[in-house]
Amino acid sequence: MTLILMLVVALALTLPLLLVFRRKQYLPERREAALALHRAQLVELERDLADGRIGLEEHAAARLEVERRVLAADALPAQPTGGSAKTLLVVTFLALPLGGFALYLPVAVFPTVPSEPHAQWAAQQAAQQEQLDQLISLLRAHLAVAAPGSADASEGEAYLAEALSEQAGAITPEALALFKQSFASAPQSASWRQLDQQRLMQAQGQN
């Protein structure tokens, strides 16, 4: 059904091309167009001479050149030059929607990236959440036996705060307090000290 709607829309968008075929039209003959142009040039030359923009010698030379062009244009065959573009317009009218349809059809019929079912996505999210809950429980148990203010406790506080922030999608008040405690007691060379500092700056920016 979607493919049919796409084809209908494509045809509708190309309908303005049909206005060309409402009535038979021809472009002016090449001979007539050239003669009209040169006659206009002669009129312009007379006007320039009358206004004093050109001299008599310049006027005579220019008029002679235009008259020569008039004679050459008068010898052109009187045949209409228009109408030959209609075949191209017909081909374009048909090729645009059909070409777009043909490009989309293989992807629609044979999709290269299958859509992921919602149930599968929900199951993956639940599994990740369960793993995160288990990690938080292990870190809380570790902190319960770690010596307060020690490097061991500082490391546990940093990773627990990070896990809580990931679980909530933001730095919670509890996570912020843990980051502060961890940063206060973390050794200068501790690998998690930079994490504490980054999260504290992030929390400060959010406030």
N, CA and C atoms as a LAMMPS dump frame, in Angstrom:
ITEM: TIMESTEP
0
ITEM: NUMBER OF ATOMS
621
ITEM: BOX BOUNDS ff ff ff
-5.0000000000000000e+02 5.0000000000000000e+02
-5.0000000000000000e+02 5.0000000000000000e+02
-5.0000000000000000e+02 5.0000000000000000e+02
ITEM: ATOMS id mol type element x y z
1 1 1 N 0.83 -1.195 0
2 1 2 C 0 0 0
3 1 3 C 0.873 1.257 0
4 2 1 N 1.964 1.222 0.758
5 2 2 C 2.873 2.363 0.809
6 2 3 C 3.493 2.637 -0.552
7 3 1 N 3.862 1.565 -1.265
8 3 2 C 4.47 1.74 -2.579
9 3 3 C 3.481 2.362 -3.562
10 4 1 N 2.222 1.968 -3.479
11 4 2 C 1.203 2.532 -4.367
12 4 3 C 1.023 4.018 -4.083
13 5 1 N 0.974 4.385 -2.804
14 5 2 C 0.831 5.793 -2.437
15 5 3 C 2.018 6.615 -2.923
16 6 1 N 3.214 6.061 -2.818
17 6 2 C 4.404 6.77 -3.29
18 6 3 C 4.333 7.004 -4.796
19 7 1 N 3.868 5.994 -5.537
20 7 2 C 3.767 6.137 -6.979
21 7 3 C 2.73 7.194 -7.348
22 8 1 N 1.606 7.218 -6.636
23 8 2 C 0.556 8.204 -6.903
24 8 3 C 1.076 9.62 -6.639
25 9 1 N 1.79 9.789 -5.52
26 9 2 C 2.343 11.112 -5.189
27 9 3 C 3.348 11.558 -6.238
28 10 1 N 4.193 10.636 -6.692
29 10 2 C 5.185 10.981 -7.707
30 10 3 C 4.513 11.42 -9.005
31 11 1 N 3.453 10.719 -9.401
32 11 2 C 2.724 11.101 -10.611
33 11 3 C 2.054 12.459 -10.443
34 12 1 N 1.512 12.703 -9.239
35 12 2 C 0.841 13.981 -8.993
36 12 3 C 1.827 15.143 -9.073
37 13 1 N 3.046 14.933 -8.6
38 13 2 C 4.037 16.002 -8.619
39 13 3 C 4.522 16.328 -10.028
40 14 1 N 4.39 15.364 -10.949
41 14 2 C 4.821 15.604 -12.322
42 14 3 C 3.679 16.061 -13.226
43 15 1 N 2.474 16.169 -12.7
44 15 2 C 1.33 16.597 -13.504
45 15 3 C 1.494 17.976 -14.132
46 16 1 N 2.173 18.934 -13.46
47 16 2 C 2.343 20.245 -14.123
48 16 3 C 2.98 20.174 -15.498
49 17 1 N 3.73 19.11 -15.782
50 17 2 C 4.319 18.977 -17.106
51 17 3 C 3.261 18.827 -18.189
52 18 1 N 2.077 18.327 -17.802
53 18 2 C 1.011 18.141 -18.785
54 18 3 C 0.476 19.463 -19.311
55 19 1 N 0.714 20.552 -18.593
56 19 2 C 0.226 21.853 -19.062
57 19 3 C 0.838 22.236 -20.399
58 20 1 N 1.983 21.662 -20.71
59 20 2 C 2.637 21.97 -21.978
60 20 3 C 1.809 21.489 -23.154
61 21 1 N 0.995 20.431 -22.933
62 21 2 C 0.267 19.81 -24.03
63 21 3 C -1.172 20.305 -24.138
64 22 1 N -1.541 21.352 -23.438
65 22 2 C -2.913 21.837 -23.503
66 22 3 C -3.276 22.318 -24.9
67 23 1 N -2.362 22.978 -25.55
68 23 2 C -2.623 23.439 -26.909
69 23 3 C -1.322 23.452 -27.686
70 24 1 N -1.426 23.349 -28.98
71 24 2 C -0.247 23.27 -29.835
72 24 3 C 0.424 24.626 -29.909
73 25 1 N 1.662 24.665 -29.626
74 25 2 C 2.397 25.912 -29.646
75 25 3 C 3.706 25.716 -30.402
76 26 1 N 4.125 26.771 -31.068
77 26 2 C 5.396 26.739 -31.782
78 26 3 C 6.227 27.935 -31.357
79 27 1 N 7.491 27.737 -31.359
80 27 2 C 8.395 28.854 -31.14
81 27 3 C 8.42 29.725 -32.392
82 28 1 N 8.747 31 -32.254
83 28 2 C 8.845 31.834 -33.448
84 28 3 C 9.86 31.268 -34.428
85 29 1 N 9.604 31.51 -35.744
86 29 2 C 10.554 31.07 -36.742
87 29 3 C 11.884 31.77 -36.531
88 30 1 N 12.924 31.073 -36.864
89 30 2 C 14.254 31.659 -36.697
90 30 3 C 14.405 32.907 -37.569
91 31 1 N 13.848 32.841 -38.801
92 31 2 C 13.938 33.98 -39.705
93 31 3 C 13.209 35.191 -39.142
94 32 1 N 11.99 34.982 -38.65
95 32 2 C 11.203 36.095 -38.123
96 32 3 C 11.844 36.695 -36.883
97 33 1 N 12.357 35.84 -36.035
98 33 2 C 12.988 36.34 -34.812
99 33 3 C 14.218 37.187 -35.128
100 34 1 N 15.025 36.743 -36.108
101 34 2 C 16.227 37.491 -36.469
102 34 3 C 15.863 38.827 -37.106
103 35 1 N 14.856 38.812 -37.983
104 35 2 C 14.443 40.062 -38.63
105 35 3 C 13.901 41.069 -37.613
106 36 1 N 13.111 40.58 -36.646
107 36 2 C 12.578 41.47 -35.622
108 36 3 C 13.69 42.088 -34.789
109 37 1 N 14.704 41.305 -34.49
110 37 2 C 15.832 41.811 -33.702
111 37 3 C 16.585 42.899 -34.466
112 38 1 N 16.846 42.653 -35.727
113 38 2 C 17.623 43.618 -36.5
114 38 3 C 16.82 44.894 -36.756
115 39 1 N 15.507 44.769 -36.954
116 39 2 C 14.682 45.974 -37.107
117 39 3 C 14.738 46.826 -35.839
118 40 1 N 14.706 46.16 -34.686
119 40 2 C 14.811 46.893 -33.425
120 40 3 C 16.156 47.585 -33.304
121 41 1 N 17.203 46.939 -33.817
122 41 2 C 18.527 47.57 -33.774
123 41 3 C 18.578 48.809 -34.663
124 42 1 N 17.905 48.746 -35.8
125 42 2 C 17.865 49.928 -36.678
126 42 3 C 17.138 51.088 -36.014
127 43 1 N 16.033 50.775 -35.344
128 43 2 C 15.299 51.819 -34.629
129 43 3 C 16.166 52.43 -33.537
130 44 1 N 16.915 51.597 -32.842
131 44 2 C 17.788 52.075 -31.771
132 44 3 C 18.902 52.961 -32.327
133 45 1 N 19.407 52.6 -33.502
134 45 2 C 20.455 53.418 -34.108
135 45 3 C 19.925 54.801 -34.469
136 46 1 N 18.699 54.858 -35.022
137 46 2 C 18.118 56.146 -35.36
138 46 3 C 17.898 56.997 -34.117
139 47 1 N 17.514 56.367 -33.03
140 47 2 C 17.285 57.094 -31.788
141 47 3 C 18.605 57.635 -31.232
142 48 1 N 19.644 56.809 -31.303
143 48 2 C 20.951 57.268 -30.818
144 48 3 C 21.468 58.442 -31.639
145 49 1 N 21.236 58.402 -32.975
146 49 2 C 21.68 59.505 -33.82
147 49 3 C 20.916 60.778 -33.493
148 50 1 N 19.594 60.623 -33.277
149 50 2 C 18.772 61.797 -32.965
150 50 3 C 19.154 62.401 -31.616
151 51 1 N 19.544 61.57 -30.664
152 51 2 C 19.905 62.059 -29.337
153 51 3 C 21.348 62.537 -29.27
154 52 1 N 22.105 62.327 -30.322
155 52 2 C 23.489 62.78 -30.336
156 52 3 C 24.447 61.848 -29.63
157 53 1 N 24.056 60.618 -29.387
158 53 2 C 24.95 59.682 -28.697
159 53 3 C 25.989 59.09 -29.648
160 54 1 N 25.717 59.105 -30.948
161 54 2 C 26.694 58.63 -31.921
162 54 3 C 26.766 59.648 -33.068
163 55 1 N 27.891 59.625 -33.789
164 55 2 C 28.059 60.539 -34.914
165 55 3 C 27.525 59.949 -36.203
166 56 1 N 27.585 60.76 -37.269
167 56 2 C 27.06 60.313 -38.559
168 56 3 C 27.859 59.139 -39.121
169 57 1 N 29.18 59.192 -38.981
170 57 2 C 30.007 58.113 -39.51
171 57 3 C 29.747 56.803 -38.766
172 58 1 N 29.674 56.885 -37.44
173 58 2 C 29.389 55.687 -36.645
174 58 3 C 28.004 55.153 -36.982
175 59 1 N 27.053 56.06 -37.171
176 59 2 C 25.69 55.649 -37.482
177 59 3 C 25.643 54.939 -38.831
178 60 1 N 26.333 55.477 -39.799
179 60 2 C 26.324 54.882 -41.134
180 60 3 C 26.958 53.5 -41.127
181 61 1 N 28.09 53.378 -40.428
182 61 2 C 28.773 52.08 -40.377
183 61 3 C 27.919 51.033 -39.667
184 62 1 N 27.305 51.439 -38.55
185 62 2 C 26.485 50.502 -37.792
186 62 3 C 25.235 50.116 -38.579
187 63 1 N 24.643 51.089 -39.27
188 63 2 C 23.439 50.793 -40.044
189 63 3 C 23.758 49.833 -41.195
190 64 1 N 24.897 50.019 -41.822
191 64 2 C 25.305 49.135 -42.903
192 64 3 C 25.476 47.693 -42.406
193 65 1 N 26.065 47.549 -41.208
194 65 2 C 26.277 46.215 -40.647
195 65 3 C 24.937 45.551 -40.315
196 66 1 N 24.003 46.321 -39.741
197 66 2 C 22.701 45.751 -39.392
198 66 3 C 21.932 45.376 -40.66
199 67 1 N 22.009 46.205 -41.702
200 67 2 C 21.322 45.886 -42.942
201 67 3 C 21.902 44.622 -43.58
202 68 1 N 23.198 44.448 -43.433
203 68 2 C 23.808 43.211 -43.939
204 68 3 C 23.254 41.996 -43.196
205 69 1 N 23.062 42.133 -41.886
206 69 2 C 22.499 41.036 -41.089
207 69 3 C 21.034 40.784 -41.445
208 70 1 N 20.316 41.854 -41.792
209 70 2 C 18.917 41.694 -42.2
210 70 3 C 18.833 40.863 -43.469
211 71 1 N 19.723 41.152 -44.43
212 71 2 C 19.73 40.393 -45.675
213 71 3 C 20.071 38.922 -45.43
214 72 1 N 21.022 38.69 -44.513
215 72 2 C 21.394 37.309 -44.2
216 72 3 C 20.238 36.579 -43.502
217 73 1 N 19.538 37.259 -42.586
218 73 2 C 18.416 36.641 -41.892
219 73 3 C 17.255 36.384 -42.829
220 74 1 N 17.076 37.26 -43.825
221 74 2 C 15.967 37.102 -44.772
222 74 3 C 16.142 35.865 -45.637
223 75 1 N 17.383 35.392 -45.741
224 75 2 C 17.653 34.211 -46.553
225 75 3 C 17.457 32.905 -45.78
226 76 1 N 17.166 32.988 -44.491
227 76 2 C 16.963 31.777 -43.698
228 76 3 C 15.672 31.087 -44.1
229 77 1 N 15.608 29.726 -44.024
230 77 2 C 14.364 29.013 -44.359
231 77 3 C 13.291 29.283 -43.315
232 78 1 N 12.056 29.457 -43.791
233 78 2 C 10.93 29.746 -42.886
234 78 3 C 10.321 28.454 -42.4
235 79 1 N 10.909 27.862 -41.362
236 79 2 C 10.424 26.606 -40.774
237 79 3 C 10.318 26.774 -39.274
238 80 1 N 9.263 26.264 -38.681
239 80 2 C 9.113 26.364 -37.233
240 80 3 C 10.152 25.516 -36.524
241 81 1 N 10.697 26.05 -35.461
242 81 2 C 11.727 25.325 -34.699
243 81 3 C 11.182 24.701 -33.445
244 82 1 N 9.933 24.943 -33.106
245 82 2 C 9.386 24.407 -31.856
246 82 3 C 8.731 23.066 -32.041
247 83 1 N 8.271 22.487 -30.933
248 83 2 C 7.516 21.237 -30.952
249 83 3 C 8.353 20.003 -30.769
250 84 1 N 9.654 20.066 -30.988
251 84 2 C 10.484 18.876 -30.896
252 84 3 C 10.76 18.464 -29.464
253 85 1 N 10.48 19.349 -28.495
254 85 2 C 10.772 19.024 -27.092
255 85 3 C 9.667 18.219 -26.437
256 86 1 N 8.546 18.015 -27.105
257 86 2 C 7.434 17.32 -26.465
258 86 3 C 7.77 15.86 -26.184
259 87 1 N 8.513 15.246 -27.089
260 87 2 C 8.905 13.849 -26.854
261 87 3 C 9.757 13.734 -25.6
262 88 1 N 10.683 14.674 -25.434
263 88 2 C 11.524 14.669 -24.236
264 88 3 C 10.695 14.878 -22.982
265 89 1 N 9.674 15.74 -23.054
266 89 2 C 8.829 15.982 -21.894
267 89 3 C 8.02 14.748 -21.533
268 90 1 N 7.542 14.026 -22.551
269 90 2 C 6.791 12.792 -22.283
270 90 3 C 7.685 11.767 -21.59
271 91 1 N 8.911 11.616 -22.099
272 91 2 C 9.853 10.669 -21.489
273 91 3 C 10.165 11.067 -20.053
274 92 1 N 10.361 12.376 -19.829
275 92 2 C 10.638 12.862 -18.474
276 92 3 C 9.456 12.621 -17.545
277 93 1 N 8.249 12.872 -18.053
278 93 2 C 7.045 12.684 -17.249
279 93 3 C 6.909 11.243 -16.764
280 94 1 N 7.279 10.298 -17.617
281 94 2 C 7.176 8.884 -17.243
282 94 3 C 8.391 8.414 -16.454
283 95 1 N 9.572 8.955 -16.769
284 95 2 C 10.798 8.45 -16.147
285 95 3 C 10.944 8.881 -14.702
286 96 1 N 10.493 10.09 -14.359
287 96 2 C 10.682 10.584 -12.995
288 96 3 C 10.002 9.701 -11.956
289 97 1 N 8.683 9.484 -12.036
290 97 2 C 8.056 8.636 -11.014
291 97 3 C 8.486 7.181 -11.103
292 98 1 N 8.603 6.661 -12.325
293 98 2 C 8.975 5.246 -12.466
294 98 3 C 10.412 5.012 -12.015
295 99 1 N 11.293 5.984 -12.289
296 99 2 C 12.677 5.827 -11.849
297 99 3 C 12.805 5.853 -10.343
298 100 1 N 12.111 6.803 -9.701
299 100 2 C 12.129 6.842 -8.235
300 100 3 C 11.523 5.589 -7.623
301 101 1 N 10.449 5.105 -8.219
302 101 2 C 9.804 3.889 -7.733
303 101 3 C 10.746 2.695 -7.855
304 102 1 N 11.458 2.625 -8.992
305 102 2 C 12.376 1.51 -9.211
306 102 3 C 13.547 1.54 -8.235
307 103 1 N 14.011 2.75 -7.874
308 103 2 C 15.112 2.843 -6.916
309 103 3 C 14.69 2.428 -5.515
310 104 1 N 13.447 2.757 -5.144
311 104 2 C 12.982 2.454 -3.798
312 104 3 C 12.532 1.005 -3.658
313 105 1 N 12.064 0.398 -4.756
314 105 2 C 11.459 -0.933 -4.689
315 105 3 C 12.384 -1.998 -4.117
316 106 1 N 13.665 -2.092 -4.575
317 106 2 C 14.52 -3.147 -3.991
318 106 3 C 14.71 -3.012 -2.486
319 107 1 N 14.811 -1.764 -2.008
320 107 2 C 14.998 -1.559 -0.568
321 107 3 C 13.735 -1.932 0.205
322 108 1 N 12.566 -1.614 -0.394
323 108 2 C 11.304 -1.908 0.278
324 108 3 C 11.013 -3.4 0.316
325 109 1 N 11.339 -4.084 -0.793
326 109 2 C 11.04 -5.518 -0.866
327 109 3 C 12.103 -6.342 -0.17
328 110 1 N 13.376 -5.919 -0.306
329 110 2 C 14.483 -6.659 0.304
330 110 3 C 15.253 -5.726 1.228
331 111 1 N 14.71 -5.403 2.376
332 111 2 C 15.389 -4.47 3.284
333 111 3 C 16.726 -5.023 3.74
334 112 1 N 17.741 -4.166 3.739
335 112 2 C 19.087 -4.606 4.141
336 112 3 C 19.272 -4.59 5.651
337 113 1 N 18.493 -3.774 6.348
338 113 2 C 18.609 -3.682 7.806
339 113 3 C 17.262 -4.046 8.411
340 114 1 N 17.107 -5.246 8.93
341 114 2 C 15.809 -5.628 9.499
342 114 3 C 15.51 -4.828 10.75
343 115 1 N 14.258 -4.503 10.935
344 115 2 C 13.842 -3.759 12.121
345 115 3 C 13.892 -4.659 13.354
346 116 1 N 14.281 -4.082 14.455
347 116 2 C 14.408 -4.832 15.698
348 116 3 C 13.063 -4.856 16.418
349 117 1 N 12.541 -6.042 16.71
350 117 2 C 11.246 -6.109 17.407
351 117 3 C 11.323 -5.411 18.766
352 118 1 N 10.232 -4.817 19.158
353 118 2 C 10.205 -4.099 20.425
354 118 3 C 10.441 -5.04 21.601
355 119 1 N 9.901 -6.247 21.508
356 119 2 C 10.068 -7.205 22.608
357 119 3 C 11.54 -7.546 22.815
358 120 1 N 12.274 -7.7 21.718
359 120 2 C 13.702 -8.007 21.827
360 120 3 C 14.459 -6.831 22.437
361 121 1 N 14.112 -5.606 21.998
362 121 2 C 14.761 -4.425 22.554
363 121 3 C 14.465 -4.288 24.043
364 122 1 N 13.22 -4.541 24.43
365 122 2 C 12.838 -4.446 25.837
366 122 3 C 13.57 -5.49 26.676
367 123 1 N 13.757 -6.679 26.117
368 123 2 C 14.464 -7.733 26.848
369 123 3 C 15.926 -7.349 27.071
370 124 1 N 16.555 -6.732 26.047
371 124 2 C 17.944 -6.289 26.195
372 124 3 C 18.06 -5.194 27.252
373 125 1 N 17.116 -4.265 27.257
374 125 2 C 17.145 -3.204 28.261
375 125 3 C 16.969 -3.759 29.666
376 126 1 N 16.085 -4.74 29.802
377 126 2 C 15.851 -5.343 31.119
378 126 3 C 17.093 -6.084 31.609
379 127 1 N 17.774 -6.773 30.673
380 127 2 C 18.987 -7.501 31.06
381 127 3 C 20.086 -6.538 31.498
382 128 1 N 20.241 -5.426 30.765
383 128 2 C 21.24 -4.44 31.149
384 128 3 C 20.908 -3.803 32.5
385 129 1 N 19.643 -3.553 32.745
386 129 2 C 19.234 -2.975 34.02
387 129 3 C 19.496 -3.946 35.166
388 130 1 N 19.256 -5.219 34.916
389 130 2 C 19.501 -6.224 35.956
390 130 3 C 20.984 -6.301 36.296
391 131 1 N 21.842 -6.246 35.266
392 131 2 C 23.283 -6.269 35.512
393 131 3 C 23.717 -5.039 36.3
394 132 1 N 23.129 -3.896 35.976
395 132 2 C 23.472 -2.667 36.688
396 132 3 C 23.02 -2.742 38.149
397 133 1 N 21.846 -3.283 38.384
398 133 2 C 21.368 -3.442 39.761
399 133 3 C 22.295 -4.354 40.562
400 134 1 N 22.757 -5.416 39.943
401 134 2 C 23.67 -6.336 40.63
402 134 3 C 24.991 -5.637 40.958
403 135 1 N 25.5 -4.826 40.006
404 135 2 C 26.747 -4.102 40.254
405 135 3 C 26.585 -3.124 41.412
406 136 1 N 25.444 -2.427 41.452
407 136 2 C 25.206 -1.469 42.542
408 136 3 C 25.153 -2.188 43.881
409 137 1 N 24.523 -3.355 43.91
410 137 2 C 24.433 -4.122 45.155
411 137 3 C 25.817 -4.566 45.619
412 138 1 N 26.664 -5.024 44.684
413 138 2 C 28.016 -5.457 45.039
414 138 3 C 28.858 -4.289 45.56
415 139 1 N 28.705 -3.12 44.927
416 139 2 C 29.475 -1.955 45.376
417 139 3 C 29.022 -1.479 46.749
418 140 1 N 27.72 -1.53 47.002
419 140 2 C 27.234 -1.136 48.333
420 140 3 C 27.758 -2.096 49.403
421 141 1 N 27.787 -3.396 49.073
422 141 2 C 28.306 -4.387 50.025
423 141 3 C 29.795 -4.176 50.271
424 142 1 N 30.51 -3.776 49.211
425 142 2 C 31.941 -3.527 49.375
426 142 3 C 32.197 -2.32 50.27
427 143 1 N 31.411 -1.261 50.082
428 143 2 C 31.593 -0.063 50.893
429 143 3 C 31.215 -0.303 52.351
430 144 1 N 30.355 -1.273 52.57
431 144 2 C 29.929 -1.542 53.947
432 144 3 C 31.072 -2.078 54.794
433 145 1 N 32.043 -2.703 54.175
434 145 2 C 33.158 -3.286 54.928
435 145 3 C 34.46 -2.512 54.707
436 146 1 N 34.459 -1.537 53.777
437 146 2 C 35.693 -0.782 53.516
438 146 3 C 35.887 0.277 54.591
439 147 1 N 37.136 0.564 54.891
440 147 2 C 37.455 1.57 55.899
441 147 3 C 37.127 2.952 55.368
442 148 1 N 36.326 3.738 56.069
443 148 2 C 35.966 5.082 55.595
444 148 3 C 37.217 5.936 55.391
445 149 1 N 37.252 6.681 54.303
446 149 2 C 38.372 7.572 54.008
447 149 3 C 39.549 6.892 53.372
448 150 1 N 39.497 5.565 53.199
449 150 2 C 40.619 4.859 52.597
450 150 3 C 40.528 4.954 51.069
451 151 1 N 41.643 4.586 50.425
452 151 2 C 41.646 4.575 48.967
453 151 3 C 40.668 3.549 48.43
454 152 1 N 40.525 2.431 49.149
455 152 2 C 39.59 1.394 48.736
456 152 3 C 38.154 1.923 48.753
457 153 1 N 37.815 2.64 49.836
458 153 2 C 36.47 3.207 49.938
459 153 3 C 36.263 4.297 48.88
460 154 1 N 37.298 5.099 48.634
461 154 2 C 37.177 6.162 47.633
462 154 3 C 36.889 5.589 46.247
463 155 1 N 37.565 4.5 45.907
464 155 2 C 37.338 3.876 44.61
465 155 3 C 35.92 3.314 44.508
466 156 1 N 35.469 2.641 45.59
467 156 2 C 34.12 2.094 45.589
468 156 3 C 33.07 3.188 45.486
469 157 1 N 33.292 4.301 46.164
470 157 2 C 32.335 5.423 46.117
471 157 3 C 32.238 6.019 44.701
472 158 1 N 33.391 6.113 44.034
473 158 2 C 33.396 6.678 42.679
474 158 3 C 32.603 5.802 41.719
475 159 1 N 32.84 4.495 41.766
476 159 2 C 32.159 3.603 40.827
477 159 3 C 30.694 3.397 41.191
478 160 1 N 30.37 3.451 42.458
479 160 2 C 28.969 3.365 42.86
480 160 3 C 28.214 4.613 42.4
481 161 1 N 28.844 5.774 42.567
482 161 2 C 28.205 7.012 42.099
483 161 3 C 27.992 6.995 40.588
484 162 1 N 28.959 6.461 39.869
485 162 2 C 28.828 6.373 38.414
486 162 3 C 27.699 5.417 38.022
487 163 1 N 27.596 4.297 38.715
488 163 2 C 26.536 3.329 38.419
489 163 3 C 25.156 3.913 38.727
490 164 1 N 25.047 4.641 39.829
491 164 2 C 23.771 5.267 40.181
492 164 3 C 23.373 6.329 39.15
493 165 1 N 24.356 7.063 38.672
494 165 2 C 24.073 8.085 37.657
495 165 3 C 23.621 7.453 36.347
496 166 1 N 24.262 6.338 35.978
497 166 2 C 23.858 5.643 34.754
498 166 3 C 22.466 5.053 34.894
499 167 1 N 22.159 4.555 36.061
500 167 2 C 20.835 3.975 36.29
501 167 3 C 19.749 5.046 36.198
502 168 1 N 20.013 6.23 36.738
503 168 2 C 19.014 7.293 36.747
504 168 3 C 19.051 8.151 35.489
505 169 1 N 20.121 8.069 34.711
506 169 2 C 20.245 8.918 33.537
507 169 3 C 20.673 10.327 33.876
508 170 1 N 21.083 10.571 35.109
509 170 2 C 21.533 11.885 35.559
510 170 3 C 22.27 11.699 36.875
511 171 1 N 22.99 12.726 37.312
512 171 2 C 23.718 12.664 38.582
513 171 3 C 22.729 12.961 39.698
514 172 1 N 22.382 11.926 40.449
515 172 2 C 21.424 12.073 41.538
516 172 3 C 22.097 12.695 42.755
517 173 1 N 21.337 13.187 43.746
518 173 2 C 21.936 13.734 44.967
519 173 3 C 22.833 12.73 45.685
520 174 1 N 22.411 11.46 45.738
521 174 2 C 23.247 10.444 46.382
522 174 3 C 24.546 10.256 45.618
523 175 1 N 24.46 10.207 44.275
524 175 2 C 25.672 10.045 43.472
525 175 3 C 26.601 11.241 43.636
526 176 1 N 26.034 12.448 43.714
527 176 2 C 26.854 13.636 43.891
528 176 3 C 27.596 13.606 45.221
529 177 1 N 26.922 13.162 46.274
530 177 2 C 27.567 13.069 47.584
531 177 3 C 28.7 12.045 47.56
532 178 1 N 28.478 10.936 46.87
533 178 2 C 29.519 9.905 46.778
534 178 3 C 30.716 10.399 45.978
535 179 1 N 30.456 11.141 44.892
536 179 2 C 31.566 11.702 44.114
537 179 3 C 32.404 12.654 44.975
538 180 1 N 31.747 13.451 45.792
539 180 2 C 32.461 14.394 46.654
540 180 3 C 33.3 13.648 47.684
541 181 1 N 32.719 12.602 48.324
542 181 2 C 33.474 11.826 49.317
543 181 3 C 34.667 11.138 48.662
544 182 1 N 34.435 10.579 47.454
545 182 2 C 35.511 9.874 46.765
546 182 3 C 36.64 10.821 46.406
547 183 1 N 36.287 12.003 45.893
548 183 2 C 37.306 12.962 45.475
549 183 3 C 38.105 13.476 46.666
550 184 1 N 37.451 13.613 47.816
551 184 2 C 38.119 14.139 49.002
552 184 3 C 39.181 13.191 49.534
553 185 1 N 38.956 11.891 49.383
554 185 2 C 39.895 10.912 49.954
555 185 3 C 40.697 10.164 48.892
556 186 1 N 40.531 10.493 47.625
557 186 2 C 41.242 9.774 46.557
558 186 3 C 42.697 10.206 46.518
559 187 1 N 43.629 9.268 46.386
560 187 2 C 45.044 9.637 46.228
561 187 3 C 45.239 10.456 44.946
562 188 1 N 46.281 11.248 44.928
563 188 2 C 46.525 12.112 43.767
564 188 3 C 46.727 11.307 42.482
565 189 1 N 47.264 10.119 42.59
566 189 2 C 47.538 9.297 41.415
567 189 3 C 46.41 8.313 41.103
568 190 1 N 45.309 8.397 41.82
569 190 2 C 44.208 7.437 41.622
570 190 3 C 43.579 7.612 40.242
571 191 1 N 43.286 6.481 39.594
572 191 2 C 42.711 6.524 38.243
573 191 3 C 41.288 7.061 38.256
574 192 1 N 40.551 6.908 39.365
575 192 2 C 39.166 7.36 39.438
576 192 3 C 39.039 8.819 39.884
577 193 1 N 40.148 9.429 40.26
578 193 2 C 40.085 10.826 40.716
579 193 3 C 39.616 11.758 39.582
580 194 1 N 40.079 11.48 38.365
581 194 2 C 39.66 12.3 37.219
582 194 3 C 38.164 12.138 36.955
583 195 1 N 37.65 10.905 37.149
584 195 2 C 36.219 10.675 36.989
585 195 3 C 35.427 11.505 37.998
586 196 1 N 35.882 11.518 39.244
587 196 2 C 35.21 12.32 40.275
588 196 3 C 35.179 13.8 39.869
589 197 1 N 36.333 14.283 39.428
590 197 2 C 36.439 15.693 39.085
591 197 3 C 35.515 16.054 37.91
592 198 1 N 35.479 15.197 36.905
593 198 2 C 34.628 15.456 35.741
594 198 3 C 33.149 15.475 36.133
595 199 1 N 32.718 14.523 36.956
596 199 2 C 31.308 14.459 37.344
597 199 3 C 30.927 15.634 38.252
598 200 1 N 31.853 16.065 39.108
599 200 2 C 31.563 17.211 39.964
600 200 3 C 31.398 18.48 39.123
601 201 1 N 32.245 18.652 38.121
602 201 2 C 32.129 19.803 37.232
603 201 3 C 30.846 19.721 36.415
604 202 1 N 30.504 18.501 35.998
605 202 2 C 29.261 18.32 35.259
606 202 3 C 28.051 18.665 36.092
607 203 1 N 28.055 18.229 37.35
608 203 2 C 26.94 18.533 38.251
609 203 3 C 26.838 20.021 38.527
610 204 1 N 27.998 20.68 38.653
611 204 2 C 28.007 22.118 38.891
612 204 3 C 27.444 22.863 37.689
613 205 1 N 27.769 22.365 36.476
614 205 2 C 27.229 22.994 35.279
615 205 3 C 25.731 22.809 35.139
616 206 1 N 25.212 21.693 35.611
617 206 2 C 23.764 21.451 35.543
618 206 3 C 23.016 22.363 36.492
619 207 1 N 23.666 22.727 37.577
620 207 2 C 23.001 23.603 38.561
621 207 3 C 23.148 25.066 38.12
